[in-house]
């Protein structure tokens, strides 16, 4: 089973020294990465860095404006580096109309990317669990972008006061999930703690989306220790829970 790291977790290290950031990722136990930008590196340069530390790219995050301006370039990065998932990580979800507009745009991206063997995904935060007309924004989005897969961030689902296992069960059965973002929610409050120290039912999620079939990607946004220690603890915590 492979566990990857969303490199946004250690964005300061990535910005300062991409190679060192990848070295830390590998030393913490991770087998793969999800990009959050390329910091001026070409696909060839990234390929060499990944090979140096025995890591593979599983996906990337690309904002909606980036997809508007450079979808073709994102597809080329994906093809060159061997991953097949490009994930949009944000919609403001301010109005029901804007939710539908963003979803329809992502659907157009997905139809184009699928011709190249690439899947477009969407990653939630908590605003997708606002309701418009009695329905979650996330459900409205999924309805209007049937070719787009879902990369659920289980922290933000739970933060939005929704049970991740209950919410993901029908989506997993329908084949809508592309990957899992593993992030832990504190028992007592809204903080992001290390995996295994909070209340997310990762075992229940793994039963729906087994890690030998779905990419599992750790994202750590808050740290109570240094970044290397933090990403290591979340890796070890997740490994203990899901094997």
ChimeraX commands (.cxc) that place a marker at each C-alpha (Angstrom):
marker #1 position 0.00,0.00,0.00 radius 0.5
marker #1 position 1.26,3.44,-0.93 radius 0.5
marker #1 position 0.65,6.71,0.91 radius 0.5
marker #1 position 1.43,10.04,-0.73 radius 0.5
marker #1 position 1.94,13.55,0.62 radius 0.5
marker #1 position 0.25,16.69,-0.67 radius 0.5
marker #1 position 3.28,18.95,-0.98 radius 0.5
marker #1 position 1.26,21.96,0.16 radius 0.5
marker #1 position 1.83,20.46,3.63 radius 0.5
marker #1 position 5.48,21.52,3.46 radius 0.5
marker #1 position 5.11,24.45,1.08 radius 0.5
marker #1 position 7.79,26.51,2.82 radius 0.5
marker #1 position 10.35,23.75,2.29 radius 0.5
marker #1 position 9.22,23.28,-1.32 radius 0.5
marker #1 position 9.63,27.00,-2.03 radius 0.5
marker #1 position 13.06,27.10,-0.38 radius 0.5
marker #1 position 14.53,23.87,-1.77 radius 0.5
marker #1 position 12.34,21.50,-3.80 radius 0.5
marker #1 position 14.91,18.69,-3.68 radius 0.5
marker #1 position 15.23,18.88,0.09 radius 0.5
marker #1 position 11.43,18.88,0.45 radius 0.5
marker #1 position 11.22,15.66,-1.56 radius 0.5
marker #1 position 14.04,14.16,0.48 radius 0.5
marker #1 position 12.10,14.92,3.69 radius 0.5
marker #1 position 8.96,13.40,2.16 radius 0.5
marker #1 position 10.75,10.16,1.37 radius 0.5
marker #1 position 12.48,10.04,4.75 radius 0.5
marker #1 position 9.08,10.39,6.45 radius 0.5
marker #1 position 7.99,7.18,4.72 radius 0.5
marker #1 position 5.87,8.43,1.82 radius 0.5
marker #1 position 5.95,6.70,-1.55 radius 0.5
marker #1 position 4.38,9.45,-3.64 radius 0.5
marker #1 position 3.47,13.12,-3.88 radius 0.5
marker #1 position 0.64,15.30,-5.04 radius 0.5
marker #1 position 1.91,18.56,-6.49 radius 0.5
marker #1 position 0.64,22.01,-5.52 radius 0.5
marker #1 position 2.47,23.91,-8.25 radius 0.5
marker #1 position 5.79,23.21,-9.93 radius 0.5
marker #1 position 7.88,26.20,-8.76 radius 0.5
marker #1 position 9.51,26.77,-12.12 radius 0.5
marker #1 position 10.55,23.15,-12.59 radius 0.5
marker #1 position 10.07,21.45,-15.95 radius 0.5
marker #1 position 8.60,17.95,-16.17 radius 0.5
marker #1 position 12.07,16.60,-16.90 radius 0.5
marker #1 position 13.52,18.28,-13.81 radius 0.5
marker #1 position 10.68,17.00,-11.65 radius 0.5
marker #1 position 11.05,13.49,-13.04 radius 0.5
marker #1 position 14.74,13.49,-12.12 radius 0.5
marker #1 position 14.05,14.76,-8.60 radius 0.5
marker #1 position 11.33,12.19,-7.99 radius 0.5
marker #1 position 13.57,9.39,-9.23 radius 0.5
marker #1 position 16.38,10.54,-6.95 radius 0.5
marker #1 position 14.20,9.99,-3.89 radius 0.5
marker #1 position 12.27,6.98,-5.20 radius 0.5
marker #1 position 8.98,8.86,-5.24 radius 0.5
marker #1 position 6.22,8.93,-7.81 radius 0.5
marker #1 position 3.72,11.63,-8.69 radius 0.5
marker #1 position 0.11,10.55,-8.18 radius 0.5
marker #1 position -1.73,13.78,-8.95 radius 0.5
marker #1 position -1.61,17.57,-8.88 radius 0.5
marker #1 position -3.73,20.46,-7.67 radius 0.5
marker #1 position -4.49,23.21,-10.18 radius 0.5
marker #1 position -6.79,26.11,-9.34 radius 0.5
marker #1 position -9.74,27.01,-11.49 radius 0.5
marker #1 position -7.96,30.05,-12.95 radius 0.5
marker #1 position -4.96,27.87,-13.80 radius 0.5
marker #1 position -7.27,25.46,-15.59 radius 0.5
marker #1 position -8.80,28.33,-17.54 radius 0.5
marker #1 position -5.39,29.58,-18.66 radius 0.5
marker #1 position -3.24,26.47,-18.89 radius 0.5
marker #1 position -5.22,23.24,-19.02 radius 0.5
marker #1 position -3.12,22.01,-21.95 radius 0.5
marker #1 position 0.10,22.57,-19.98 radius 0.5
marker #1 position -1.32,20.76,-16.96 radius 0.5
marker #1 position -2.23,17.81,-19.17 radius 0.5
marker #1 position 1.29,17.76,-20.60 radius 0.5
marker #1 position 2.82,17.73,-17.09 radius 0.5
marker #1 position 0.55,14.85,-16.14 radius 0.5
marker #1 position 1.45,12.82,-19.21 radius 0.5
marker #1 position 5.18,13.50,-18.83 radius 0.5
marker #1 position 5.25,12.59,-15.13 radius 0.5
marker #1 position 2.97,9.58,-15.36 radius 0.5
marker #1 position -0.01,10.63,-13.25 radius 0.5
marker #1 position -3.58,10.71,-14.50 radius 0.5
marker #1 position -5.38,13.01,-12.05 radius 0.5
marker #1 position -5.55,16.82,-12.11 radius 0.5
marker #1 position -7.57,18.20,-9.18 radius 0.5
marker #1 position -9.20,21.59,-8.82 radius 0.5
marker #1 position -8.98,22.46,-5.11 radius 0.5
marker #1 position -11.36,25.40,-4.77 radius 0.5
marker #1 position -14.71,26.90,-5.60 radius 0.5
marker #1 position -15.95,29.81,-3.53 radius 0.5
marker #1 position -19.50,28.39,-3.44 radius 0.5
marker #1 position -20.96,31.82,-2.70 radius 0.5
marker #1 position -24.19,31.27,-4.61 radius 0.5
marker #1 position -25.99,28.36,-6.17 radius 0.5
marker #1 position -25.51,29.93,-9.59 radius 0.5
marker #1 position -21.76,30.23,-9.12 radius 0.5
marker #1 position -21.56,26.62,-7.95 radius 0.5
marker #1 position -23.24,25.45,-11.15 radius 0.5
marker #1 position -21.10,27.74,-13.31 radius 0.5
marker #1 position -17.87,26.35,-11.82 radius 0.5
marker #1 position -19.13,22.79,-12.12 radius 0.5
marker #1 position -20.00,23.22,-15.79 radius 0.5
marker #1 position -16.56,24.68,-16.48 radius 0.5
marker #1 position -14.86,21.75,-14.76 radius 0.5
marker #1 position -17.03,19.37,-16.76 radius 0.5
marker #1 position -15.77,20.99,-19.96 radius 0.5
marker #1 position -12.19,20.54,-18.72 radius 0.5
marker #1 position -12.88,16.90,-17.88 radius 0.5
marker #1 position -14.26,16.11,-21.33 radius 0.5
marker #1 position -11.16,17.59,-22.94 radius 0.5
marker #1 position -8.73,15.89,-20.53 radius 0.5
marker #1 position -10.38,12.48,-20.91 radius 0.5
marker #1 position -9.43,12.51,-24.59 radius 0.5
marker #1 position -5.80,12.48,-23.36 radius 0.5
marker #1 position -6.42,9.79,-20.74 radius 0.5
marker #1 position -6.44,12.31,-17.89 radius 0.5
marker #1 position -9.11,12.65,-15.18 radius 0.5
marker #1 position -10.17,15.98,-13.73 radius 0.5
marker #1 position -11.03,15.87,-10.04 radius 0.5
marker #1 position -12.41,18.24,-7.42 radius 0.5
marker #1 position -11.19,18.65,-3.83 radius 0.5
marker #1 position -13.52,20.10,-1.22 radius 0.5
marker #1 position -13.15,22.43,1.71 radius 0.5
marker #1 position -16.00,23.18,4.11 radius 0.5
marker #1 position -17.87,25.75,2.00 radius 0.5
marker #1 position -19.08,22.95,-0.26 radius 0.5
marker #1 position -21.31,21.92,2.64 radius 0.5
marker #1 position -23.29,25.12,2.57 radius 0.5
marker #1 position -26.80,24.52,1.37 radius 0.5
marker #1 position -28.53,26.12,-1.59 radius 0.5
marker #1 position -32.16,25.22,-2.07 radius 0.5
marker #1 position -31.82,22.62,0.68 radius 0.5
marker #1 position -28.92,20.83,-1.03 radius 0.5
marker #1 position -25.20,20.80,-0.30 radius 0.5
marker #1 position -23.16,22.76,-2.80 radius 0.5
marker #1 position -21.00,19.65,-3.23 radius 0.5
marker #1 position -24.00,17.62,-4.37 radius 0.5
marker #1 position -25.02,20.33,-6.81 radius 0.5
marker #1 position -21.50,20.42,-8.21 radius 0.5
marker #1 position -21.31,16.65,-8.64 radius 0.5
marker #1 position -24.65,16.64,-10.44 radius 0.5
marker #1 position -23.44,19.20,-12.99 radius 0.5
marker #1 position -20.00,17.68,-13.59 radius 0.5
marker #1 position -20.61,13.95,-14.17 radius 0.5
marker #1 position -17.20,13.45,-15.82 radius 0.5
marker #1 position -15.35,14.95,-12.84 radius 0.5
marker #1 position -14.20,12.67,-10.02 radius 0.5
marker #1 position -14.23,13.63,-6.34 radius 0.5
marker #1 position -11.12,13.87,-4.17 radius 0.5
marker #1 position -12.74,14.18,-0.74 radius 0.5
marker #1 position -10.88,15.96,2.03 radius 0.5
marker #1 position -12.35,14.08,4.96 radius 0.5
marker #1 position -11.25,16.73,7.50 radius 0.5
marker #1 position -13.32,19.40,5.78 radius 0.5
marker #1 position -16.32,17.10,5.38 radius 0.5
marker #1 position -16.29,16.44,9.13 radius 0.5
marker #1 position -15.56,20.13,9.82 radius 0.5
marker #1 position -18.76,20.87,7.91 radius 0.5
marker #1 position -20.58,18.65,10.44 radius 0.5
marker #1 position -21.13,15.80,7.99 radius 0.5
marker #1 position -20.10,12.21,8.68 radius 0.5
marker #1 position -17.45,11.36,6.04 radius 0.5
marker #1 position -18.29,7.64,5.94 radius 0.5
marker #1 position -21.99,8.27,5.48 radius 0.5
marker #1 position -21.40,10.94,2.86 radius 0.5
marker #1 position -18.86,8.98,0.85 radius 0.5
marker #1 position -20.66,5.64,0.82 radius 0.5
marker #1 position -23.02,6.35,-2.11 radius 0.5
marker #1 position -20.31,8.22,-4.02 radius 0.5
marker #1 position -17.92,5.29,-3.68 radius 0.5
marker #1 position -20.64,2.91,-4.85 radius 0.5
marker #1 position -21.27,5.16,-7.86 radius 0.5
marker #1 position -17.59,5.28,-8.82 radius 0.5
marker #1 position -17.27,9.03,-8.27 radius 0.5
marker #1 position -14.21,9.00,-5.99 radius 0.5
marker #1 position -10.72,9.41,-7.43 radius 0.5
marker #1 position -8.53,9.61,-4.31 radius 0.5
marker #1 position -8.76,10.26,-0.58 radius 0.5
marker #1 position -7.28,13.28,1.18 radius 0.5
marker #1 position -6.43,12.06,4.67 radius 0.5
marker #1 position -6.44,14.85,7.22 radius 0.5
marker #1 position -7.31,14.53,10.90 radius 0.5
marker #1 position -9.86,16.58,12.90 radius 0.5
marker #1 position -9.31,17.10,16.63 radius 0.5
marker #1 position -11.79,15.45,19.01 radius 0.5
marker #1 position -12.43,18.68,20.87 radius 0.5
marker #1 position -12.41,21.42,18.27 radius 0.5
marker #1 position -11.72,22.57,14.72 radius 0.5
marker #1 position -7.96,21.95,14.69 radius 0.5
marker #1 position -6.05,19.76,12.24 radius 0.5
marker #1 position -4.06,17.31,14.39 radius 0.5
marker #1 position -1.86,14.39,13.41 radius 0.5
marker #1 position -3.61,11.33,12.04 radius 0.5
marker #1 position -4.61,8.96,14.82 radius 0.5
marker #1 position -4.97,11.77,17.36 radius 0.5
marker #1 position -8.46,12.84,16.31 radius 0.5
marker #1 position -11.92,11.56,15.46 radius 0.5
marker #1 position -11.96,10.77,11.73 radius 0.5
marker #1 position -12.99,7.17,11.03 radius 0.5
marker #1 position -10.20,6.34,8.60 radius 0.5
marker #1 position -10.85,2.61,8.93 radius 0.5
marker #1 position -14.44,3.14,7.83 radius 0.5
marker #1 position -13.32,5.26,4.90 radius 0.5
marker #1 position -10.74,2.64,3.92 radius 0.5
marker #1 position -13.49,0.02,3.85 radius 0.5
marker #1 position -15.25,2.13,1.20 radius 0.5
marker #1 position -12.10,3.16,-0.68 radius 0.5
marker #1 position -9.37,0.58,-0.07 radius 0.5
marker #1 position -5.87,2.08,-0.17 radius 0.5
marker #1 position -4.69,-0.66,-2.53 radius 0.5
marker #1 position -7.20,0.63,-5.11 radius 0.5
marker #1 position -7.40,4.37,-4.40 radius 0.5
marker #1 position -4.58,6.87,-3.89 radius 0.5
marker #1 position -4.45,8.02,-0.27 radius 0.5
marker #1 position -2.85,11.43,0.16 radius 0.5
marker #1 position -1.97,12.99,3.51 radius 0.5
marker #1 position -2.34,16.72,3.87 radius 0.5
marker #1 position -1.15,18.36,7.08 radius 0.5
marker #1 position -2.04,22.04,7.50 radius 0.5
marker #1 position -1.37,22.57,11.21 radius 0.5
marker #1 position 1.70,21.41,13.12 radius 0.5
marker #1 position 2.41,21.08,16.85 radius 0.5
marker #1 position 6.03,20.14,16.07 radius 0.5
marker #1 position 8.43,20.75,13.19 radius 0.5
marker #1 position 7.20,19.88,9.73 radius 0.5
marker #1 position 9.25,16.73,9.27 radius 0.5
marker #1 position 8.11,15.35,12.61 radius 0.5
marker #1 position 4.52,16.26,11.78 radius 0.5
marker #1 position 4.33,14.61,8.38 radius 0.5
marker #1 position 6.10,11.58,9.83 radius 0.5
marker #1 position 3.57,11.26,12.66 radius 0.5
marker #1 position 0.62,11.50,10.28 radius 0.5
marker #1 position 2.18,8.90,7.99 radius 0.5
marker #1 position 2.78,6.49,10.86 radius 0.5
marker #1 position -0.67,7.15,12.33 radius 0.5
marker #1 position -2.40,6.42,9.04 radius 0.5
marker #1 position -0.26,3.35,8.42 radius 0.5
marker #1 position -1.29,1.92,11.81 radius 0.5
marker #1 position -4.97,2.41,11.03 radius 0.5
marker #1 position -5.22,1.22,7.43 radius 0.5
marker #1 position -2.21,-1.09,7.17 radius 0.5
marker link #1:1,2 radius 0.2
marker link #1:2,3 radius 0.2
marker link #1:3,4 radius 0.2
marker link #1:4,5 radius 0.2
marker link #1:5,6 radius 0.2
marker link #1:6,7 radius 0.2
marker link #1:7,8 radius 0.2
marker link #1:8,9 radius 0.2
marker link #1:9,10 radius 0.2
marker link #1:10,11 radius 0.2
marker link #1:11,12 radius 0.2
marker link #1:12,13 radius 0.2
marker link #1:13,14 radius 0.2
marker link #1:14,15 radius 0.2
marker link #1:15,16 radius 0.2
marker link #1:16,17 radius 0.2
marker link #1:17,18 radius 0.2
marker link #1:18,19 radius 0.2
marker link #1:19,20 radius 0.2
marker link #1:20,21 radius 0.2
marker link #1:21,22 radius 0.2
marker link #1:22,23 radius 0.2
marker link #1:23,24 radius 0.2
marker link #1:24,25 radius 0.2
marker link #1:25,26 radius 0.2
marker link #1:26,27 radius 0.2
marker link #1:27,28 radius 0.2
marker link #1:28,29 radius 0.2
marker link #1:29,30 radius 0.2
marker link #1:30,31 radius 0.2
marker link #1:31,32 radius 0.2
marker link #1:32,33 radius 0.2
marker link #1:33,34 radius 0.2
marker link #1:34,35 radius 0.2
marker link #1:35,36 radius 0.2
marker link #1:36,37 radius 0.2
marker link #1:37,38 radius 0.2
marker link #1:38,39 radius 0.2
marker link #1:39,40 radius 0.2
marker link #1:40,41 radius 0.2
marker link #1:41,42 radius 0.2
marker link #1:42,43 radius 0.2
marker link #1:43,44 radius 0.2
marker link #1:44,45 radius 0.2
marker link #1:45,46 radius 0.2
marker link #1:46,47 radius 0.2
marker link #1:47,48 radius 0.2
marker link #1:48,49 radius 0.2
marker link #1:49,50 radius 0.2
marker link #1:50,51 radius 0.2
marker link #1:51,52 radius 0.2
marker link #1:52,53 radius 0.2
marker link #1:53,54 radius 0.2
marker link #1:54,55 radius 0.2
marker link #1:55,56 radius 0.2
marker link #1:56,57 radius 0.2
marker link #1:57,58 radius 0.2
marker link #1:58,59 radius 0.2
marker link #1:59,60 radius 0.2
marker link #1:60,61 radius 0.2
marker link #1:61,62 radius 0.2
marker link #1:62,63 radius 0.2
marker link #1:63,64 radius 0.2
marker link #1:64,65 radius 0.2
marker link #1:65,66 radius 0.2
marker link #1:66,67 radius 0.2
marker link #1:67,68 radius 0.2
marker link #1:68,69 radius 0.2
marker link #1:69,70 radius 0.2
marker link #1:70,71 radius 0.2
marker link #1:71,72 radius 0.2
marker link #1:72,73 radius 0.2
marker link #1:73,74 radius 0.2
marker link #1:74,75 radius 0.2
marker link #1:75,76 radius 0.2
marker link #1:76,77 radius 0.2
marker link #1:77,78 radius 0.2
marker link #1:78,79 radius 0.2
marker link #1:79,80 radius 0.2
marker link #1:80,81 radius 0.2
marker link #1:81,82 radius 0.2
marker link #1:82,83 radius 0.2
marker link #1:83,84 radius 0.2
marker link #1:84,85 radius 0.2
marker link #1:85,86 radius 0.2
marker link #1:86,87 radius 0.2
marker link #1:87,88 radius 0.2
marker link #1:88,89 radius 0.2
marker link #1:89,90 radius 0.2
marker link #1:90,91 radius 0.2
marker link #1:91,92 radius 0.2
marker link #1:92,93 radius 0.2
marker link #1:93,94 radius 0.2
marker link #1:94,95 radius 0.2
marker link #1:95,96 radius 0.2
marker link #1:96,97 radius 0.2
marker link #1:97,98 radius 0.2
marker link #1:98,99 radius 0.2
marker link #1:99,100 radius 0.2
marker link #1:100,101 radius 0.2
marker link #1:101,102 radius 0.2
marker link #1:102,103 radius 0.2
marker link #1:103,104 radius 0.2
marker link #1:104,105 radius 0.2
marker link #1:105,106 radius 0.2
marker link #1:106,107 radius 0.2
marker link #1:107,108 radius 0.2
marker link #1:108,109 radius 0.2
marker link #1:109,110 radius 0.2
marker link #1:110,111 radius 0.2
marker link #1:111,112 radius 0.2
marker link #1:112,113 radius 0.2
marker link #1:113,114 radius 0.2
marker link #1:114,115 radius 0.2
marker link #1:115,116 radius 0.2
marker link #1:116,117 radius 0.2
marker link #1:117,118 radius 0.2
marker link #1:118,119 radius 0.2
marker link #1:119,120 radius 0.2
marker link #1:120,121 radius 0.2
marker link #1:121,122 radius 0.2
marker link #1:122,123 radius 0.2
marker link #1:123,124 radius 0.2
marker link #1:124,125 radius 0.2
marker link #1:125,126 radius 0.2
marker link #1:126,127 radius 0.2
marker link #1:127,128 radius 0.2
marker link #1:128,129 radius 0.2
marker link #1:129,130 radius 0.2
marker link #1:130,131 radius 0.2
marker link #1:131,132 radius 0.2
marker link #1:132,133 radius 0.2
marker link #1:133,134 radius 0.2
marker link #1:134,135 radius 0.2
marker link #1:135,136 radius 0.2
marker link #1:136,137 radius 0.2
marker link #1:137,138 radius 0.2
marker link #1:138,139 radius 0.2
marker link #1:139,140 radius 0.2
marker link #1:140,141 radius 0.2
marker link #1:141,142 radius 0.2
marker link #1:142,143 radius 0.2
marker link #1:143,144 radius 0.2
marker link #1:144,145 radius 0.2
marker link #1:145,146 radius 0.2
marker link #1:146,147 radius 0.2
marker link #1:147,148 radius 0.2
marker link #1:148,149 radius 0.2
marker link #1:149,150 radius 0.2
marker link #1:150,151 radius 0.2
marker link #1:151,152 radius 0.2
marker link #1:152,153 radius 0.2
marker link #1:153,154 radius 0.2
marker link #1:154,155 radius 0.2
marker link #1:155,156 radius 0.2
marker link #1:156,157 radius 0.2
marker link #1:157,158 radius 0.2
marker link #1:158,159 radius 0.2
marker link #1:159,160 radius 0.2
marker link #1:160,161 radius 0.2
marker link #1:161,162 radius 0.2
marker link #1:162,163 radius 0.2
marker link #1:163,164 radius 0.2
marker link #1:164,165 radius 0.2
marker link #1:165,166 radius 0.2
marker link #1:166,167 radius 0.2
marker link #1:167,168 radius 0.2
marker link #1:168,169 radius 0.2
marker link #1:169,170 radius 0.2
marker link #1:170,171 radius 0.2
marker link #1:171,172 radius 0.2
marker link #1:172,173 radius 0.2
marker link #1:173,174 radius 0.2
marker link #1:174,175 radius 0.2
marker link #1:175,176 radius 0.2
marker link #1:176,177 radius 0.2
marker link #1:177,178 radius 0.2
marker link #1:178,179 radius 0.2
marker link #1:179,180 radius 0.2
marker link #1:180,181 radius 0.2
marker link #1:181,182 radius 0.2
marker link #1:182,183 radius 0.2
marker link #1:183,184 radius 0.2
marker link #1:184,185 radius 0.2
marker link #1:185,186 radius 0.2
marker link #1:186,187 radius 0.2
marker link #1:187,188 radius 0.2
marker link #1:188,189 radius 0.2
marker link #1:189,190 radius 0.2
marker link #1:190,191 radius 0.2
marker link #1:191,192 radius 0.2
marker link #1:192,193 radius 0.2
marker link #1:193,194 radius 0.2
marker link #1:194,195 radius 0.2
marker link #1:195,196 radius 0.2
marker link #1:196,197 radius 0.2
marker link #1:197,198 radius 0.2
marker link #1:198,199 radius 0.2
marker link #1:199,200 radius 0.2
marker link #1:200,201 radius 0.2
marker link #1:201,202 radius 0.2
marker link #1:202,203 radius 0.2
marker link #1:203,204 radius 0.2
marker link #1:204,205 radius 0.2
marker link #1:205,206 radius 0.2
marker link #1:206,207 radius 0.2
marker link #1:207,208 radius 0.2
marker link #1:208,209 radius 0.2
marker link #1:209,210 radius 0.2
marker link #1:210,211 radius 0.2
marker link #1:211,212 radius 0.2
marker link #1:212,213 radius 0.2
marker link #1:213,214 radius 0.2
marker link #1:214,215 radius 0.2
marker link #1:215,216 radius 0.2
marker link #1:216,217 radius 0.2
marker link #1:217,218 radius 0.2
marker link #1:218,219 radius 0.2
marker link #1:219,220 radius 0.2
marker link #1:220,221 radius 0.2
marker link #1:221,222 radius 0.2
marker link #1:222,223 radius 0.2
marker link #1:223,224 radius 0.2
marker link #1:224,225 radius 0.2
marker link #1:225,226 radius 0.2
marker link #1:226,227 radius 0.2
marker link #1:227,228 radius 0.2
marker link #1:228,229 radius 0.2
marker link #1:229,230 radius 0.2
marker link #1:230,231 radius 0.2
marker link #1:231,232 radius 0.2
marker link #1:232,233 radius 0.2
marker link #1:233,234 radius 0.2
marker link #1:234,235 radius 0.2
marker link #1:235,236 radius 0.2
marker link #1:236,237 radius 0.2
marker link #1:237,238 radius 0.2
marker link #1:238,239 radius 0.2
marker link #1:239,240 radius 0.2
marker link #1:240,241 radius 0.2
marker link #1:241,242 radius 0.2
marker link #1:242,243 radius 0.2
view
